[in-house]
Amino acid sequence: MSAVPVNLSLLHNVDGPLNGTPRQFGIRATYTLQQITVTDTLVNALSAIVDLGLADFESPMQTTSFTVPSYSSVRITFKPPTRGVQKAKKKYAIWGLSTAISAMVRDKKFVKSQWFLSWNNEPVGSITFASQDARNALAFGEQAMPPKTTTTDPSKVGLKTSNSANPSNAQELQVSVSFTEGSLPIFDVFLAAIHLIADVAEYEDIDIVEPQSHTDPQNNVAIRFANDYTPPRTTDPRFQYRYMMQALRMIPIYMLEKGKSGDAEVVLEVDGIVVGDGYIKKGETGVRRMSADAVGSS
């Protein structure tokens, strides 16, 4: 199949969908005509960026393939550059995934493609989106698709996963989702979650989440996380970034599987203890903000 190179540098303007991405970071894409499944692409990209975000932001990145077993028609593969393998880092993979999905959603173009990443015009890796035979799918990991359980409140659904970073101290995260009145396209929910994870991935996974609001400039979806449900905790479990990122993986996948996406309030519990809450809803047009009480920006 013929391939058409596309220059995506405009995505990195200060007002673009990734205005937190350094200007030194560059990306260009080569498309084919082979279509790939939209939902599988979104789920795999979201799960991949969460797993990368939970790792050390500056750590080296080796050749890695990502696919979620239940959405295995698409495989996402990161490869370091042929020369200068040591230049590949997880942060470049995160920025590349976020930018690629932005372009796919913006252009409604979900096809087999390869995305070439650079830093100061030096190659730092590539990301490939391709179809694969589901029978040959690689396991993504135990956290890729957390098992679901229904709460006693029919308007809420608990989504459970275990944090295995420290197997001797595994904790269970449950996210309850309560839909409100507004509706949101499922594309926008996935995109807002992916962008937010890219924004906060530089934090350590055990850092405490301060109250913060993000409004995605590409689709005006607002996401807020805080701890308004109960007084902030001073002992563990506390609202850490690992729980925020895991919740951002769970919520869009739940909405996709339920066949309903829209404004919702969420509550996060760890081992039955409420650690944080928030919402996802349509935001203010043309605004991307951090709340006044947020700590730092990324």
DRENZAVEX-217010 format. One record per residue (C-alpha): x, y, z; residue in one letter; residue number from 1. Coordinates in Angstrom, 2 decimals. Layout:
N
      xx      yy      zz r   k
       X       Y       Z a NUM
...
end
This chain:
298
      xx      yy      zz r   k
    0.00    0.00    0.00 m   1
    1.15    3.52   -0.68 s   2
    1.99    5.67    2.30 a   3
    1.55    9.41    2.61 v   4
    3.79   11.32    5.08 p   5
    1.94   13.96    7.07 v   6
    3.54   16.80    9.00 n   7
    1.75   17.26   12.32 l   8
    3.88   20.09   13.68 s   9
    0.83   22.34   14.05 l  10
   -0.34   20.14   16.91 l  11
    2.48   21.61   18.99 h  12
    1.52   25.27   18.83 n  13
    0.89   26.84   22.23 v  14
   -2.88   26.74   21.63 d  15
   -2.87   23.18   20.33 g  16
   -4.33   20.13   22.07 p  17
   -0.99   19.35   23.69 l  18
    0.09   22.79   24.85 n  19
    1.98   21.15   27.71 g  20
    4.28   19.33   25.28 t  21
    7.71   20.97   24.93 p  22
    8.40   22.61   21.60 r  23
   11.53   20.48   21.26 q  24
    9.30   17.44   20.80 f  25
    8.37   16.67   17.20 g  26
    6.24   14.09   15.46 i  27
    5.37   13.12   11.91 r  28
    3.24   10.29   10.60 a  29
    3.09    7.87    7.70 t  30
   -0.40    6.55    6.93 y  31
   -1.56    3.55    4.91 t  32
   -5.03    2.78    3.57 l  33
   -5.62   -0.15    5.94 q  34
   -8.32    0.72    8.47 q  35
   -8.05   -0.26   12.13 i  36
  -10.86   -0.67   14.65 t  37
  -11.70    2.65   16.31 v  38
  -12.76    1.32   19.72 t  39
   -9.82   -1.07   19.96 d  40
   -7.45    1.76   19.06 t  41
   -8.86    4.05   21.77 l  42
   -8.88    1.37   24.49 v  43
   -5.35    0.20   23.72 n  44
   -3.97    3.74   23.54 a  45
   -5.62    4.66   26.84 l  46
   -4.36    1.54   28.61 s  47
   -0.87    1.97   27.18 a  48
   -0.57    5.59   28.26 i  49
   -1.77    4.75   31.78 v  50
    0.81    2.00   32.18 d  51
    3.51    4.32   30.85 l  52
    2.31    7.11   33.14 g  53
    2.58    4.86   36.18 l  54
    6.26    4.25   35.39 a  55
    9.21    6.61   35.82 d  56
    8.64    9.49   33.38 f  57
   12.34    9.77   32.48 e  58
   13.10    6.04   32.38 s  59
   14.42    4.33   29.22 p  60
   11.92    2.84   26.79 m  61
   12.56   -0.48   25.10 q  62
   10.65   -2.06   22.23 t  63
    7.21   -2.69   23.72 t  64
    3.87   -3.84   22.30 s  65
    0.54   -3.01   23.89 f  66
   -2.81   -4.71   23.41 t  67
   -5.77   -5.31   25.70 v  68
   -7.03   -8.91   25.39 p  69
  -10.69   -7.92   25.04 s  70
   -9.83   -5.33   22.37 y  71
   -7.05   -7.19   20.63 s  72
   -7.65   -6.39   16.95 s  73
   -5.18   -3.50   17.30 v  74
   -1.60   -3.60   18.52 r  75
    0.41   -0.50   19.42 i  76
    4.18   -0.90   19.28 t  77
    6.89    1.49   20.43 f  78
   10.40    1.05   19.03 k  79
   13.57    2.99   19.95 p  80
   15.51    4.63   17.11 p  81
   17.89    2.44   15.13 t  82
   20.76    4.60   16.31 r  83
   20.94    6.06   19.79 g  84
   18.69    3.52   21.51 v  85
   19.50    5.19   24.83 q  86
   17.64    8.30   23.67 k  87
   14.26    6.56   23.89 a  88
   12.32    7.46   27.04 k  89
    8.83    6.74   28.33 k  90
    7.93   10.43   28.24 k  91
    8.38   10.47   24.46 y  92
    6.07    7.46   24.11 a  93
    3.47    9.22   26.27 i  94
    3.59   12.43   24.24 w  95
    3.59   10.48   20.99 g  96
    0.54    8.40   21.92 l  97
   -1.39   11.46   23.07 s  98
   -0.56   13.40   19.91 t  99
   -1.34   10.49   17.59 a 100
   -4.77    9.90   19.12 i 101
   -5.46   13.65   18.93 s 102
   -4.81   13.58   15.20 a 103
   -6.82   10.40   14.62 m 104
   -9.86   11.79   16.40 v 105
   -9.50   15.22   14.81 r 106
   -9.15   13.83   11.29 d 107
  -11.44   10.80   11.79 k 108
   -8.61    8.76   10.36 k 109
   -8.09    5.41   12.09 f 110
   -5.71    3.52    9.81 v 111
   -2.49    1.57   10.08 k 112
    0.15    4.20   10.68 s 113
    3.64    4.84   11.99 q 114
    4.54    7.90   14.04 w 115
    8.15    9.07   14.15 f 116
    9.14   10.93   17.33 l 117
   12.00   13.38   17.73 s 118
   13.60   15.64   20.33 w 119
   15.50   18.66   19.02 n 120
   15.18   17.05   15.58 n 121
   16.96   13.88   16.77 e 122
   15.00   10.58   16.46 p 123
   13.85    9.19   19.82 v 124
   11.57    6.37   18.69 g 125
    8.48    5.46   16.73 s 126
    4.95    4.25   17.45 i 127
    3.03    1.92   15.13 t 128
   -0.72    1.30   15.14 f 129
   -1.59   -1.90   13.28 a 130
   -4.26   -4.59   13.04 s 131
   -3.46   -8.04   14.32 q 132
   -5.01  -11.48   14.47 d 133
   -6.80  -11.65   17.82 a 134
   -5.60  -15.24   18.24 r 135
   -2.01  -13.94   18.35 n 136
   -2.67  -11.06   20.73 a 137
   -0.08  -10.25   23.37 l 138
   -1.37  -10.04   26.93 a 139
   -1.30   -6.42   28.06 f 140
   -1.27   -7.07   31.79 g 141
   -3.59   -7.81   34.66 e 142
   -4.55   -4.19   35.10 q 143
   -5.52   -3.62   31.47 a 144
   -9.18   -4.53   31.90 m 145
  -10.23   -4.41   35.57 p 146
  -13.13   -6.65   36.54 p 147
  -16.41   -4.88   37.21 k 148
  -18.81   -5.21   40.10 t 149
  -22.17   -3.54   40.62 t 150
  -22.72   -1.46   43.75 t 151
  -25.95   -1.48   45.75 t 152
  -26.88    1.85   44.13 d 153
  -28.08    1.07   40.58 p 154
  -26.93    4.51   39.40 s 155
  -23.32    3.61   40.26 k 156
  -20.95    0.95   39.05 v 157
  -17.84   -0.11   40.89 g 158
  -14.74   -0.82   38.84 l 159
  -12.07   -2.72   40.68 k 160
   -8.39   -3.25   40.08 t 161
   -5.38   -4.10   42.20 s 162
   -2.19   -2.08   42.32 n 163
    0.62   -4.59   41.94 s 164
    3.54   -2.17   42.11 a 165
    4.14   -3.55   45.57 n 166
    2.68   -7.08   45.57 p 167
    3.11   -7.42   49.33 s 168
    0.87   -4.38   49.85 n 169
   -1.69   -4.68   47.05 a 170
   -4.68   -2.36   47.39 q 171
   -8.07   -2.44   45.74 e 172
   -9.37    0.61   43.90 l 173
  -13.09    1.02   43.28 q 174
  -14.49    3.83   41.16 v 175
  -18.20    4.60   41.35 s 176
  -19.68    6.40   38.35 v 177
  -22.98    8.32   38.66 s 178
  -24.33    9.74   35.43 f 179
  -25.92   13.20   35.53 t 180
  -27.95   14.98   32.83 e 181
  -25.46   15.89   30.08 g 182
  -24.20   13.65   27.30 s 183
  -20.70   13.43   25.81 l 184
  -19.40   11.66   22.70 p 185
  -17.35    8.63   23.70 i 186
  -14.49    9.91   21.51 f 187
  -14.31   13.03   23.66 d 188
  -14.25   11.05   26.91 v 189
  -11.31    8.92   25.75 f 190
   -9.44   11.90   24.33 l 191
   -9.85   14.01   27.47 a 192
   -8.63   11.13   29.65 a 193
   -5.61   10.50   27.42 i 194
   -4.66   14.19   27.38 h 195
   -5.00   14.51   31.14 l 196
   -2.80   11.46   31.76 i 197
   -0.16   12.96   29.46 a 198
   -0.41   16.18   31.48 d 199
    0.17   14.58   34.88 v 200
    2.47   11.67   33.92 a 201
    5.57   13.53   35.12 e 202
    4.39   13.23   38.73 y 203
    5.49   10.25   40.80 e 204
    2.71    7.69   41.06 d 205
    2.73    8.02   44.86 i 206
    2.55   11.84   44.84 d 207
   -0.62   13.25   46.42 i 208
   -3.22   14.66   44.03 v 209
   -4.12   18.25   44.86 e 210
   -7.53   19.63   43.77 p 211
   -7.33   20.38   40.08 q 212
   -9.51   20.99   37.05 s 213
   -8.57   20.43   33.41 h 214
  -10.62   21.46   30.39 t 215
   -9.47   19.80   27.20 d 216
   -9.06   22.39   24.41 p 217
   -9.74   19.90   21.61 q 218
  -13.22   18.95   22.77 n 219
  -14.05   21.16   25.79 n 220
  -14.49   18.27   28.19 v 221
  -13.77   19.23   31.79 a 222
  -12.38   16.77   34.32 i 223
  -11.96   17.64   37.98 r 224
  -10.37   15.60   40.75 f 225
  -10.32   16.60   44.40 a 226
  -11.34   15.27   47.78 n 227
  -14.54   17.13   48.52 d 228
  -16.36   13.99   49.60 y 229
  -14.60   13.70   52.95 t 230
  -11.90   15.69   54.78 p 231
   -8.48   15.06   53.16 p 232
   -6.73   12.06   54.68 r 233
   -3.36   12.42   56.41 t 234
   -2.54    8.70   56.43 t 235
   -2.58    6.04   53.71 d 236
   -4.51    5.28   51.67 p 237
   -4.48    8.81   50.26 r 238
   -5.41   10.23   46.87 f 239
   -2.28    9.44   44.86 q 240
   -1.67    9.91   41.15 y 241
   -1.63    6.15   40.59 r 242
   -5.27    6.01   41.62 y 243
   -6.20    9.02   39.51 m 244
   -4.58    7.52   36.41 m 245
   -6.11    4.09   37.00 q 246
   -9.53    5.73   37.36 a 247
   -9.00    7.59   34.09 l 248
   -8.46    4.23   32.41 r 249
  -11.51    2.64   33.99 m 250
  -14.12    5.37   33.42 i 251
  -14.02    5.63   29.58 p 252
  -13.89    1.83   29.17 i 253
  -16.88    1.47   31.48 y 254
  -18.85    4.06   29.48 m 255
  -17.92    2.34   26.22 l 256
  -19.07   -1.06   27.45 e 257
  -22.24    0.34   28.98 k 258
  -23.10    2.09   25.72 g 259
  -23.63    5.37   27.55 k 260
  -21.23    8.28   27.77 s 261
  -21.94   11.61   29.40 g 262
  -21.54   13.94   32.33 d 263
  -20.81   11.96   35.46 a 264
  -19.69   12.28   39.05 e 265
  -17.09    9.83   40.32 v 266
  -15.96    8.65   43.73 v 267
  -12.70    6.75   44.30 l 268
  -12.29    4.27   47.15 e 269
   -9.19    2.33   48.14 v 270
   -9.84   -0.71   50.31 d 271
  -13.28    0.72   51.05 g 272
  -11.99    4.15   52.11 i 273
  -12.97    7.21   50.07 v 274
   -9.80    8.96   48.92 v 275
  -11.06   11.29   46.22 g 276
  -13.89   12.38   43.98 d 277
  -14.51   14.42   40.89 g 278
  -16.51   14.80   37.72 y 279
  -16.37   14.70   33.95 i 280
  -18.60   17.05   31.98 k 281
  -18.80   19.46   29.10 k 282
  -16.50   22.39   29.85 g 283
  -16.31   26.02   28.88 e 284
  -15.73   26.67   25.20 t 285
  -12.15   27.39   24.28 g 286
  -10.82   27.15   27.83 v 287
   -8.16   24.94   29.31 r 288
   -7.53   25.65   32.94 r 289
   -6.06   24.46   36.18 m 290
   -7.97   25.40   39.30 s 291
   -6.52   28.10   41.50 a 292
   -5.74   25.62   44.25 d 293
   -3.95   23.17   41.97 a 294
   -0.27   22.57   42.59 v 295
    1.89   22.94   39.50 g 296
    0.92   22.54   35.86 s 297
    2.09   20.07   33.29 s 298
end
